[in-house]
Amino acid sequence: MLSPQELQARARGLLSFPVTPFTSDNEIDVPRYREHVQFMIDAKPGALFACGGTGEFFSLDLDEYRQLVRAAVEQSAGKVPIVAGVGYGTRLACEFAKAAEDAGADGIMVMPPYLITAEQEGLYRHYHVIASTTRLGVILYQRDNAIFQPATVGRLAEIPNVVGFKDGHGEMERLIRIRTVVGDRLLLLNGMPTAELSAQAFYGAGCRTYSSAVFNFVPRIARAFFTAIEADNDAGCQRLLDGFYRPFADLRDRVRGFAVALIKGGLMVTGRSCGGVRPPLIDPTPQQLEELRAIVERGLSIVPS
């Protein structure tokens, strides 16, 4: 288990979050999960987020969550940091945080509180309580009903084990103001859906770490884009944006929930199926999978083998 400071130092660059495999009976498939986590580890991400949004955290019970986080930790064996997603109301989020710590996770990513849109003081208290119940490094996740004022992030950054701020909101002015307030105290992460689409804008705002969903099924494409943006290779980025990421996002945006379901679809068309998604999400149709297959093939043709 890493200290909060060690987590902040290591969880940088290209990150990802493994999907959660399900059997035909809609039960978690832990052996397949271990295989998939190993596949992702072999592609050398900076860190993996177990049971995050793409891992369908919202459809897992606490026992399933424990099994999956423990499996990710054991499979990693210290090769990459494992950060576990937590969420819901304050008390339940604390239970998930404790389960993640007991399972050996290196940190937690705290997703927005369930349903409620709160005042800034309420958000502060919610995240403060969660951080105070664990020794793990804590990454805050801004999106949906958890949108922070810079001053609130500044207060939370004073908590010793709060080490990161993941932005899935995409308002550059707000992010720059947050960065001005917290300085180097927090690691800033781009957490937008298909983060490569906004990566250049986030880099311009000083946020050089992002989580890639497509890393699940085309790590070669994800790595090629990361290499291009790190080298300030605009032409290389544009080739991949035009040839893969924008067509992928166009297909993703047609159906609600495809930010998750289409990642599992990508695993299906690349021969590494992890099963379908749990309700209320829906799986891609055969026609949509064929569209996705063509997008993947075009993307792979752009990058060197």
C-alpha positions as protocol buffer text, in pm:
chain_id: "A"
residue {
  index: 1
  type: MET
  ca { x: 0 y: 0 z: 0 }
}
residue {
  index: 2
  type: LEU
  ca { x: 142 y: 337 z: -103 }
}
residue {
  index: 3
  type: SER
  ca { x: 143 y: 641 z: 120 }
}
residue {
  index: 4
  type: PRO
  ca { x: -66 y: 936 z: -8 }
}
residue {
  index: 5
  type: GLN
  ca { x: 253 y: 1113 z: -114 }
}
residue {
  index: 6
  type: GLU
  ca { x: 380 y: 807 z: -300 }
}
residue {
  index: 7
  type: LEU
  ca { x: 45 y: 772 z: -477 }
}
residue {
  index: 8
  type: GLN
  ca { x: 58 y: 1136 z: -586 }
}
residue {
  index: 9
  type: ALA
  ca { x: 409 y: 1086 z: -723 }
}
residue {
  index: 10
  type: ARG
  ca { x: 330 y: 768 z: -917 }
}
residue {
  index: 11
  type: ALA
  ca { x: -24 y: 815 z: -1051 }
}
residue {
  index: 12
  type: ARG
  ca { x: 76 y: 1036 z: -1341 }
}
residue {
  index: 13
  type: GLY
  ca { x: 66 y: 1037 z: -1718 }
}
residue {
  index: 14
  type: LEU
  ca { x: -161 y: 788 z: -1894 }
}
residue {
  index: 15
  type: LEU
  ca { x: -407 y: 621 z: -1653 }
}
residue {
  index: 16
  type: SER
  ca { x: -707 y: 394 z: -1707 }
}
residue {
  index: 17
  type: PHE
  ca { x: -993 y: 214 z: -1535 }
}
residue {
  index: 18
  type: PRO
  ca { x: -1069 y: -152 z: -1607 }
}
residue {
  index: 19
  type: VAL
  ca { x: -1421 y: -264 z: -1691 }
}
residue {
  index: 20
  type: THR
  ca { x: -1588 y: -518 z: -1464 }
}
residue {
  index: 21
  type: PRO
  ca { x: -1652 y: -848 z: -1644 }
}
residue {
  index: 22
  type: PHE
  ca { x: -1986 y: -1022 z: -1589 }
}
residue {
  index: 23
  type: THR
  ca { x: -2085 y: -1380 z: -1665 }
}
residue {
  index: 24
  type: SER
  ca { x: -2385 y: -1477 z: -1877 }
}
residue {
  index: 25
  type: ASP
  ca { x: -2577 y: -1494 z: -1546 }
}
residue {
  index: 26
  type: ASN
  ca { x: -2479 y: -1133 z: -1472 }
}
residue {
  index: 27
  type: GLU
  ca { x: -2245 y: -1228 z: -1186 }
}
residue {
  index: 28
  type: ILE
  ca { x: -1898 y: -1077 z: -1149 }
}
residue {
  index: 29
  type: ASP
  ca { x: -1634 y: -1285 z: -1326 }
}
residue {
  index: 30
  type: VAL
  ca { x: -1329 y: -1249 z: -1101 }
}
residue {
  index: 31
  type: PRO
  ca { x: -1093 y: -1478 z: -1300 }
}
residue {
  index: 32
  type: ARG
  ca { x: -1171 y: -1285 z: -1618 }
}
residue {
  index: 33
  type: TYR
  ca { x: -1124 y: -959 z: -1426 }
}
residue {
  index: 34
  type: ARG
  ca { x: -778 y: -1071 z: -1319 }
}
residue {
  index: 35
  type: GLU
  ca { x: -691 y: -1151 z: -1681 }
}
residue {
  index: 36
  type: HIS
  ca { x: -814 y: -813 z: -1798 }
}
residue {
  index: 37
  type: VAL
  ca { x: -631 y: -623 z: -1525 }
}
residue {
  index: 38
  type: GLN
  ca { x: -311 y: -808 z: -1620 }
}
residue {
  index: 39
  type: PHE
  ca { x: -365 y: -718 z: -1987 }
}
residue {
  index: 40
  type: MET
  ca { x: -387 y: -352 z: -1884 }
}
residue {
  index: 41
  type: ILE
  ca { x: -88 y: -372 z: -1648 }
}
residue {
  index: 42
  type: ASP
  ca { x: 120 y: -516 z: -1931 }
}
residue {
  index: 43
  type: ALA
  ca { x: 46 y: -199 z: -2130 }
}
residue {
  index: 44
  type: LYS
  ca { x: 208 y: 4 z: -1848 }
}
residue {
  index: 45
  type: PRO
  ca { x: -42 y: 268 z: -1733 }
}
residue {
  index: 46
  type: GLY
  ca { x: 54 y: 513 z: -1460 }
}
residue {
  index: 47
  type: ALA
  ca { x: -226 y: 375 z: -1240 }
}
residue {
  index: 48
  type: LEU
  ca { x: -553 y: 180 z: -1264 }
}
residue {
  index: 49
  type: PHE
  ca { x: -886 y: 285 z: -1114 }
}
residue {
  index: 50
  type: ALA
  ca { x: -1067 y: -29 z: -1000 }
}
residue {
  index: 51
  type: CYS
  ca { x: -1447 y: -14 z: -973 }
}
residue {
  index: 52
  type: GLY
  ca { x: -1476 y: 335 z: -1113 }
}
residue {
  index: 53
  type: GLY
  ca { x: -1748 y: 462 z: -1343 }
}
residue {
  index: 54
  type: THR
  ca { x: -1629 y: 249 z: -1637 }
}
residue {
  index: 55
  type: GLY
  ca { x: -1600 y: -41 z: -1391 }
}
residue {
  index: 56
  type: GLU
  ca { x: -1975 y: -1 z: -1319 }
}
residue {
  index: 57
  type: PHE
  ca { x: -1923 y: 87 z: -953 }
}
residue {
  index: 58
  type: PHE
  ca { x: -2288 y: 193 z: -939 }
}
residue {
  index: 59
  type: SER
  ca { x: -2406 y: -163 z: -1009 }
}
residue {
  index: 60
  type: LEU
  ca { x: -2181 y: -344 z: -758 }
}
residue {
  index: 61
  type: ASP
  ca { x: -2270 y: -443 z: -404 }
}
residue {
  index: 62
  type: LEU
  ca { x: -2016 y: -409 z: -124 }
}
residue {
  index: 63
  type: ASP
  ca { x: -1909 y: -775 z: -131 }
}
residue {
  index: 64
  type: GLU
  ca { x: -1855 y: -771 z: -508 }
}
residue {
  index: 65
  type: TYR
  ca { x: -1657 y: -451 z: -467 }
}
residue {
  index: 66
  type: ARG
  ca { x: -1431 y: -607 z: -203 }
}
residue {
  index: 67
  type: GLN
  ca { x: -1359 y: -905 z: -427 }
}
residue {
  index: 68
  type: LEU
  ca { x: -1276 y: -692 z: -729 }
}
residue {
  index: 69
  type: VAL
  ca { x: -1051 y: -441 z: -552 }
}
residue {
  index: 70
  type: ARG
  ca { x: -864 y: -723 z: -379 }
}
residue {
  index: 71
  type: ALA
  ca { x: -822 y: -903 z: -713 }
}
residue {
  index: 72
  type: ALA
  ca { x: -685 y: -587 z: -877 }
}
residue {
  index: 73
  type: VAL
  ca { x: -441 y: -530 z: -591 }
}
residue {
  index: 74
  type: GLU
  ca { x: -321 y: -890 z: -597 }
}
residue {
  index: 75
  type: GLN
  ca { x: -284 y: -890 z: -974 }
}
residue {
  index: 76
  type: SER
  ca { x: -89 y: -567 z: -972 }
}
residue {
  index: 77
  type: ALA
  ca { x: 143 y: -681 z: -692 }
}
residue {
  index: 78
  type: GLY
  ca { x: 277 y: -328 z: -667 }
}
residue {
  index: 79
  type: LYS
  ca { x: 353 y: -288 z: -1040 }
}
residue {
  index: 80
  type: VAL
  ca { x: 102 y: -4 z: -1079 }
}
residue {
  index: 81
  type: PRO
  ca { x: -99 y: 184 z: -814 }
}
residue {
  index: 82
  type: ILE
  ca { x: -458 y: 67 z: -768 }
}
residue {
  index: 83
  type: VAL
  ca { x: -710 y: 340 z: -687 }
}
residue {
  index: 84
  type: ALA
  ca { x: -1062 y: 227 z: -595 }
}
residue {
  index: 85
  type: GLY
  ca { x: -1377 y: 423 z: -670 }
}
residue {
  index: 86
  type: VAL
  ca { x: -1610 y: 512 z: -382 }
}
residue {
  index: 87
  type: GLY
  ca { x: -1939 y: 700 z: -376 }
}
residue {
  index: 88
  type: TYR
  ca { x: -2302 y: 734 z: -268 }
}
residue {
  index: 89
  type: GLY
  ca { x: -2399 y: 907 z: 59 }
}
residue {
  index: 90
  type: THR
  ca { x: -2137 y: 993 z: 319 }
}
residue {
  index: 91
  type: ARG
  ca { x: -2175 y: 687 z: 545 }
}
residue {
  index: 92
  type: LEU
  ca { x: -2192 y: 438 z: 259 }
}
residue {
  index: 93
  type: ALA
  ca { x: -1896 y: 604 z: 88 }
}
residue {
  index: 94
  type: CYS
  ca { x: -1701 y: 560 z: 412 }
}
residue {
  index: 95
  type: GLU
  ca { x: -1787 y: 189 z: 411 }
}
residue {
  index: 96
  type: PHE
  ca { x: -1653 y: 156 z: 56 }
}
residue {
  index: 97
  type: ALA
  ca { x: -1341 y: 350 z: 155 }
}
residue {
  index: 98
  type: LYS
  ca { x: -1280 y: 113 z: 446 }
}
residue {
  index: 99
  type: ALA
  ca { x: -1335 y: -188 z: 218 }
}
residue {
  index: 100
  type: ALA
  ca { x: -1083 y: -47 z: -31 }
}
residue {
  index: 101
  type: GLU
  ca { x: -825 y: 5 z: 241 }
}
residue {
  index: 102
  type: ASP
  ca { x: -881 y: -345 z: 381 }
}
residue {
  index: 103
  type: ALA
  ca { x: -837 y: -487 z: 30 }
}
residue {
  index: 104
  type: GLY
  ca { x: -498 y: -317 z: -1 }
}
residue {
  index: 105
  type: ALA
  ca { x: -580 y: -37 z: -246 }
}
residue {
  index: 106
  type: ASP
  ca { x: -332 y: 248 z: -277 }
}
residue {
  index: 107
  type: GLY
  ca { x: -594 y: 521 z: -289 }
}
residue {
  index: 108
  type: ILE
  ca { x: -958 y: 607 z: -346 }
}
residue {
  index: 109
  type: MET
  ca { x: -1134 y: 825 z: -600 }
}
residue {
  index: 110
  type: VAL
  ca { x: -1444 y: 983 z: -448 }
}
residue {
  index: 111
  type: MET
  ca { x: -1728 y: 1019 z: -697 }
}
residue {
  index: 112
  type: PRO
  ca { x: -2016 y: 1268 z: -649 }
}
residue {
  index: 113
  type: PRO
  ca { x: -2260 y: 1205 z: -363 }
}
residue {
  index: 114
  type: TYR
  ca { x: -2575 y: 1024 z: -462 }
}
residue {
  index: 115
  type: LEU
  ca { x: -2847 y: 1241 z: -622 }
}
residue {
  index: 116
  type: ILE
  ca { x: -2812 y: 1547 z: -399 }
}
residue {
  index: 117
  type: THR
  ca { x: -2694 y: 1884 z: -525 }
}
residue {
  index: 118
  type: ALA
  ca { x: -2532 y: 2042 z: -220 }
}
residue {
  index: 119
  type: GLU
  ca { x: -2397 y: 2378 z: -114 }
}
residue {
  index: 120
  type: GLN
  ca { x: -2020 y: 2416 z: -106 }
}
residue {
  index: 121
  type: GLU
  ca { x: -2007 y: 2373 z: 272 }
}
residue {
  index: 122
  type: GLY
  ca { x: -2202 y: 2049 z: 240 }
}
residue {
  index: 123
  type: LEU
  ca { x: -1963 y: 1922 z: -27 }
}
residue {
  index: 124
  type: TYR
  ca { x: -1668 y: 2013 z: 194 }
}
residue {
  index: 125
  type: ARG
  ca { x: -1811 y: 1825 z: 492 }
}
residue {
  index: 126
  type: HIS
  ca { x: -1895 y: 1520 z: 279 }
}
residue {
  index: 127
  type: TYR
  ca { x: -1543 y: 1484 z: 137 }
}
residue {
  index: 128
  type: HIS
  ca { x: -1378 y: 1580 z: 465 }
}
residue {
  index: 129
  type: VAL
  ca { x: -1557 y: 1299 z: 650 }
}
residue {
  index: 130
  type: ILE
  ca { x: -1463 y: 1042 z: 385 }
}
residue {
  index: 131
  type: ALA
  ca { x: -1097 y: 1149 z: 383 }
}
residue {
  index: 132
  type: SER
  ca { x: -1082 y: 1139 z: 763 }
}
residue {
  index: 133
  type: THR
  ca { x: -1196 y: 775 z: 774 }
}
residue {
  index: 134
  type: THR
  ca { x: -906 y: 636 z: 572 }
}
residue {
  index: 135
  type: ARG
  ca { x: -526 y: 645 z: 556 }
}
residue {
  index: 136
  type: LEU
  ca { x: -540 y: 617 z: 178 }
}
residue {
  index: 137
  type: GLY
  ca { x: -464 y: 895 z: -65 }
}
residue {
  index: 138
  type: VAL
  ca { x: -788 y: 1060 z: -177 }
}
residue {
  index: 139
  type: ILE
  ca { x: -866 y: 1191 z: -526 }
}
residue {
  index: 140
  type: LEU
  ca { x: -1169 y: 1419 z: -558 }
}
residue {
  index: 141
  type: TYR
  ca { x: -1382 y: 1378 z: -872 }
}
residue {
  index: 142
  type: GLN
  ca { x: -1559 y: 1686 z: -1005 }
}
residue {
  index: 143
  type: ARG
  ca { x: -1858 y: 1615 z: -1230 }
}
residue {
  index: 144
  type: ASP
  ca { x: -2238 y: 1618 z: -1245 }
}
residue {
  index: 145
  type: ASN
  ca { x: -2370 y: 1731 z: -904 }
}
residue {
  index: 146
  type: ALA
  ca { x: -2027 y: 1782 z: -744 }
}
residue {
  index: 147
  type: ILE
  ca { x: -1895 y: 2107 z: -893 }
}
residue {
  index: 148
  type: PHE
  ca { x: -1647 y: 2281 z: -666 }
}
residue {
  index: 149
  type: GLN
  ca { x: -1564 y: 2643 z: -613 }
}
residue {
  index: 150
  type: PRO
  ca { x: -1185 y: 2698 z: -608 }
}
residue {
  index: 151
  type: ALA
  ca { x: -1196 y: 2798 z: -241 }
}
residue {
  index: 152
  type: THR
  ca { x: -1363 y: 2468 z: -150 }
}
residue {
  index: 153
  type: VAL
  ca { x: -1092 y: 2271 z: -329 }
}
residue {
  index: 154
  type: GLY
  ca { x: -834 y: 2483 z: -148 }
}
residue {
  index: 155
  type: ARG
  ca { x: -984 y: 2388 z: 188 }
}
residue {
  index: 156
  type: LEU
  ca { x: -996 y: 2020 z: 97 }
}
residue {
  index: 157
  type: ALA
  ca { x: -635 y: 2033 z: -26 }
}
residue {
  index: 158
  type: GLU
  ca { x: -532 y: 2117 z: 330 }
}
residue {
  index: 159
  type: ILE
  ca { x: -635 y: 1764 z: 439 }
}
residue {
  index: 160
  type: PRO
  ca { x: -307 y: 1569 z: 438 }
}
residue {
  index: 161
  type: ASN
  ca { x: -429 y: 1261 z: 249 }
}
residue {
  index: 162
  type: VAL
  ca { x: -621 y: 1453 z: -21 }
}
residue {
  index: 163
  type: VAL
  ca { x: -372 y: 1428 z: -309 }
}
residue {
  index: 164
  type: GLY
  ca { x: -562 y: 1470 z: -636 }
}
residue {
  index: 165
  type: PHE
  ca { x: -843 y: 1644 z: -820 }
}
residue {
  index: 166
  type: LYS
  ca { x: -1001 y: 1475 z: -1122 }
}
residue {
  index: 167
  type: ASP
  ca { x: -1207 y: 1701 z: -1346 }
}
residue {
  index: 168
  type: GLY
  ca { x: -1495 y: 1556 z: -1547 }
}
residue {
  index: 169
  type: HIS
  ca { x: -1669 y: 1894 z: -1585 }
}
residue {
  index: 170
  type: GLY
  ca { x: -1449 y: 2054 z: -1846 }
}
residue {
  index: 171
  type: GLU
  ca { x: -1479 y: 2422 z: -1757 }
}
residue {
  index: 172
  type: MET
  ca { x: -1128 y: 2549 z: -1825 }
}
residue {
  index: 173
  type: GLU
  ca { x: -1161 y: 2880 z: -1640 }
}
residue {
  index: 174
  type: ARG
  ca { x: -1275 y: 2701 z: -1324 }
}
residue {
  index: 175
  type: LEU
  ca { x: -992 y: 2447 z: -1355 }
}
residue {
  index: 176
  type: ILE
  ca { x: -730 y: 2719 z: -1398 }
}
residue {
  index: 177
  type: ARG
  ca { x: -866 y: 2905 z: -1094 }
}
residue {
  index: 178
  type: ILE
  ca { x: -853 y: 2582 z: -893 }
}
residue {
  index: 179
  type: ARG
  ca { x: -494 y: 2527 z: -1004 }
}
residue {
  index: 180
  type: THR
  ca { x: -410 y: 2882 z: -900 }
}
residue {
  index: 181
  type: VAL
  ca { x: -550 y: 2815 z: -551 }
}
residue {
  index: 182
  type: VAL
  ca { x: -397 y: 2472 z: -488 }
}
residue {
  index: 183
  type: GLY
  ca { x: -66 y: 2511 z: -673 }
}
residue {
  index: 184
  type: ASP
  ca { x: 128 y: 2186 z: -660 }
}
residue {
  index: 185
  type: ARG
  ca { x: -57 y: 2049 z: -356 }
}
residue {
  index: 186
  type: LEU
  ca { x: -290 y: 1839 z: -573 }
}
residue {
  index: 187
  type: LEU
  ca { x: -233 y: 1623 z: -879 }
}
residue {
  index: 188
  type: LEU
  ca { x: -477 y: 1745 z: -1146 }
}
residue {
  index: 189
  type: LEU
  ca { x: -633 y: 1481 z: -1372 }
}
residue {
  index: 190
  type: ASN
  ca { x: -843 y: 1508 z: -1686 }
}
residue {
  index: 191
  type: GLY
  ca { x: -1146 y: 1285 z: -1625 }
}
residue {
  index: 192
  type: MET
  ca { x: -1364 y: 1382 z: -1922 }
}
residue {
  index: 193
  type: PRO
  ca { x: -1535 y: 1105 z: -2124 }
}
residue {
  index: 194
  type: THR
  ca { x: -1291 y: 996 z: -2397 }
}
residue {
  index: 195
  type: ALA
  ca { x: -1036 y: 1226 z: -2237 }
}
residue {
  index: 196
  type: GLU
  ca { x: -815 y: 1235 z: -2547 }
}
residue {
  index: 197
  type: LEU
  ca { x: -1067 y: 1467 z: -2714 }
}
residue {
  index: 198
  type: SER
  ca { x: -998 y: 1737 z: -2455 }
}
residue {
  index: 199
  type: ALA
  ca { x: -641 y: 1644 z: -2365 }
}
residue {
  index: 200
  type: GLN
  ca { x: -478 y: 1928 z: -2558 }
}
residue {
  index: 201
  type: ALA
  ca { x: -697 y: 2186 z: -2383 }
}
residue {
  index: 202
  type: PHE
  ca { x: -621 y: 2033 z: -2043 }
}
residue {
  index: 203
  type: TYR
  ca { x: -249 y: 2029 z: -2124 }
}
residue {
  index: 204
  type: GLY
  ca { x: -275 y: 2400 z: -2196 }
}
residue {
  index: 205
  type: ALA
  ca { x: -426 y: 2446 z: -1848 }
}
residue {
  index: 206
  type: GLY
  ca { x: -133 y: 2260 z: -1691 }
}
residue {
  index: 207
  type: CYS
  ca { x: -314 y: 1926 z: -1646 }
}
residue {
  index: 208
  type: ARG
  ca { x: -90 y: 1660 z: -1802 }
}
residue {
  index: 209
  type: THR
  ca { x: -242 y: 1344 z: -1650 }
}
residue {
  index: 210
  type: TYR
  ca { x: -558 y: 1184 z: -1787 }
}
residue {
  index: 211
  type: SER
  ca { x: -754 y: 859 z: -1774 }
}
residue {
  index: 212
  type: SER
  ca { x: -816 y: 678 z: -2102 }
}
residue {
  index: 213
  type: ALA
  ca { x: -1122 y: 455 z: -2135 }
}
residue {
  index: 214
  type: VAL
  ca { x: -1016 y: 310 z: -2472 }
}
residue {
  index: 215
  type: PHE
  ca { x: -695 y: 187 z: -2306 }
}
residue {
  index: 216
  type: ASN
  ca { x: -917 y: -108 z: -2205 }
}
residue {
  index: 217
  type: PHE
  ca { x: -931 y: -245 z: -2560 }
}
residue {
  index: 218
  type: VAL
  ca { x: -684 y: -51 z: -2779 }
}
residue {
  index: 219
  type: PRO
  ca { x: -393 y: 37 z: -2550 }
}
residue {
  index: 220
  type: ARG
  ca { x: -173 y: 73 z: -2860 }
}
residue {
  index: 221
  type: ILE
  ca { x: -387 y: 362 z: -2985 }
}
residue {
  index: 222
  type: ALA
  ca { x: -407 y: 517 z: -2638 }
}
residue {
  index: 223
  type: ARG
  ca { x: -29 y: 494 z: -2599 }
}
residue {
  index: 224
  type: ALA
  ca { x: 32 y: 642 z: -2945 }
}
residue {
  index: 225
  type: PHE
  ca { x: -187 y: 942 z: -2866 }
}
residue {
  index: 226
  type: PHE
  ca { x: -18 y: 994 z: -2530 }
}
residue {
  index: 227
  type: THR
  ca { x: 324 y: 979 z: -2696 }
}
residue {
  index: 228
  type: ALA
  ca { x: 215 y: 1234 z: -2955 }
}
residue {
  index: 229
  type: ILE
  ca { x: 73 y: 1482 z: -2706 }
}
residue {
  index: 230
  type: GLU
  ca { x: 374 y: 1450 z: -2476 }
}
residue {
  index: 231
  type: ALA
  ca { x: 600 y: 1526 z: -2775 }
}
residue {
  index: 232
  type: ASP
  ca { x: 381 y: 1825 z: -2873 }
}
residue {
  index: 233
  type: ASN
  ca { x: 317 y: 1645 z: -3202 }
}
residue {
  index: 234
  type: ASP
  ca { x: -3 y: 1818 z: -3313 }
}
residue {
  index: 235
  type: ALA
  ca { x: -11 y: 1638 z: -3648 }
}
residue {
  index: 236
  type: GLY
  ca { x: 11 y: 1299 z: -3479 }
}
residue {
  index: 237
  type: CYS
  ca { x: -268 y: 1393 z: -3237 }
}
residue {
  index: 238
  type: GLN
  ca { x: -489 y: 1516 z: -3522 }
}
residue {
  index: 239
  type: ARG
  ca { x: -447 y: 1194 z: -3720 }
}
residue {
  index: 240
  type: LEU
  ca { x: -570 y: 990 z: -3425 }
}
residue {
  index: 241
  type: LEU
  ca { x: -846 y: 1236 z: -3334 }
}
residue {
  index: 242
  type: ASP
  ca { x: -980 y: 1239 z: -3689 }
}
residue {
  index: 243
  type: GLY
  ca { x: -925 y: 871 z: -3763 }
}
residue {
  index: 244
  type: PHE
  ca { x: -1034 y: 715 z: -3433 }
}
residue {
  index: 245
  type: TYR
  ca { x: -1137 y: 931 z: -3138 }
}
residue {
  index: 246
  type: ARG
  ca { x: -1395 y: 1156 z: -3302 }
}
residue {
  index: 247
  type: PRO
  ca { x: -1572 y: 872 z: -3488 }
}
residue {
  index: 248
  type: PHE
  ca { x: -1569 y: 673 z: -3164 }
}
residue {
  index: 249
  type: ALA
  ca { x: -1717 y: 966 z: -2972 }
}
residue {
  index: 250
  type: ASP
  ca { x: -1985 y: 1019 z: -3238 }
}
residue {
  index: 251
  type: LEU
  ca { x: -2097 y: 658 z: -3191 }
}
residue {
  index: 252
  type: ARG
  ca { x: -2070 y: 689 z: -2812 }
}
residue {
  index: 253
  type: ASP
  ca { x: -2294 y: 996 z: -2804 }
}
residue {
  index: 254
  type: ARG
  ca { x: -2584 y: 828 z: -2984 }
}
residue {
  index: 255
  type: VAL
  ca { x: -2692 y: 623 z: -2680 }
}
residue {
  index: 256
  type: ARG
  ca { x: -2696 y: 721 z: -2314 }
}
residue {
  index: 257
  type: GLY
  ca { x: -2457 y: 509 z: -2114 }
}
residue {
  index: 258
  type: PHE
  ca { x: -2237 y: 420 z: -2409 }
}
residue {
  index: 259
  type: ALA
  ca { x: -1942 y: 588 z: -2236 }
}
residue {
  index: 260
  type: VAL
  ca { x: -1934 y: 256 z: -2047 }
}
residue {
  index: 261
  type: ALA
  ca { x: -2114 y: 9 z: -2271 }
}
residue {
  index: 262
  type: LEU
  ca { x: -1910 y: 95 z: -2581 }
}
residue {
  index: 263
  type: ILE
  ca { x: -1588 y: 18 z: -2395 }
}
residue {
  index: 264
  type: LYS
  ca { x: -1715 y: -333 z: -2335 }
}
residue {
  index: 265
  type: GLY
  ca { x: -1819 y: -335 z: -2700 }
}
residue {
  index: 266
  type: GLY
  ca { x: -1461 y: -254 z: -2792 }
}
residue {
  index: 267
  type: LEU
  ca { x: -1343 y: -555 z: -2595 }
}
residue {
  index: 268
  type: MET
  ca { x: -1595 y: -771 z: -2782 }
}
residue {
  index: 269
  type: VAL
  ca { x: -1477 y: -662 z: -3128 }
}
residue {
  index: 270
  type: THR
  ca { x: -1110 y: -704 z: -3035 }
}
residue {
  index: 271
  type: GLY
  ca { x: -1161 y: -1060 z: -2911 }
}
residue {
  index: 272
  type: ARG
  ca { x: -1127 y: -992 z: -2540 }
}
residue {
  index: 273
  type: SER
  ca { x: -1491 y: -992 z: -2433 }
}
residue {
  index: 274
  type: CYS
  ca { x: -1574 y: -911 z: -2070 }
}
residue {
  index: 275
  type: GLY
  ca { x: -1946 y: -972 z: -2111 }
}
residue {
  index: 276
  type: GLY
  ca { x: -2220 y: -714 z: -2127 }
}
residue {
  index: 277
  type: VAL
  ca { x: -2326 y: -433 z: -1898 }
}
residue {
  index: 278
  type: ARG
  ca { x: -2570 y: -449 z: -1610 }
}
residue {
  index: 279
  type: PRO
  ca { x: -2900 y: -260 z: -1617 }
}
residue {
  index: 280
  type: PRO
  ca { x: -2985 y: 22 z: -1642 }
}
residue {
  index: 281
  type: LEU
  ca { x: -2715 y: 35 z: -1912 }
}
residue {
  index: 282
  type: ILE
  ca { x: -2776 y: -140 z: -2244 }
}
residue {
  index: 283
  type: ASP
  ca { x: -2533 y: -321 z: -2474 }
}
residue {
  index: 284
  type: PRO
  ca { x: -2453 y: -213 z: -2830 }
}
residue {
  index: 285
  type: THR
  ca { x: -2651 y: -374 z: -3109 }
}
residue {
  index: 286
  type: PRO
  ca { x: -2476 y: -601 z: -3365 }
}
residue {
  index: 287
  type: GLN
  ca { x: -2489 y: -316 z: -3617 }
}
residue {
  index: 288
  type: GLN
  ca { x: -2328 y: -74 z: -3369 }
}
residue {
  index: 289
  type: LEU
  ca { x: -2059 y: -330 z: -3292 }
}
residue {
  index: 290
  type: GLU
  ca { x: -1979 y: -354 z: -3663 }
}
residue {
  index: 291
  type: GLU
  ca { x: -1948 y: 24 z: -3679 }
}
residue {
  index: 292
  type: LEU
  ca { x: -1717 y: 9 z: -3380 }
}
residue {
  index: 293
  type: ARG
  ca { x: -1510 y: -267 z: -3539 }
}
residue {
  index: 294
  type: ALA
  ca { x: -1451 y: -48 z: -3845 }
}
residue {
  index: 295
  type: ILE
  ca { x: -1351 y: 248 z: -3625 }
}
residue {
  index: 296
  type: VAL
  ca { x: -1104 y: 30 z: -3432 }
}
residue {
  index: 297
  type: GLU
  ca { x: -952 y: -110 z: -3752 }
}
residue {
  index: 298
  type: ARG
  ca { x: -909 y: 239 z: -3893 }
}
residue {
  index: 299
  type: GLY
  ca { x: -748 y: 356 z: -3568 }
}
residue {
  index: 300
  type: LEU
  ca { x: -505 y: 66 z: -3557 }
}
residue {
  index: 301
  type: SER
  ca { x: -405 y: 130 z: -3917 }
}
residue {
  index: 302
  type: ILE
  ca { x: -283 y: 475 z: -3817 }
}
residue {
  index: 303
  type: VAL
  ca { x: -42 y: 367 z: -3542 }
}
residue {
  index: 304
  type: PRO
  ca { x: 273 y: 159 z: -3592 }
}
residue {
  index: 305
  type: SER
  ca { x: 259 y: -202 z: -3478 }
}
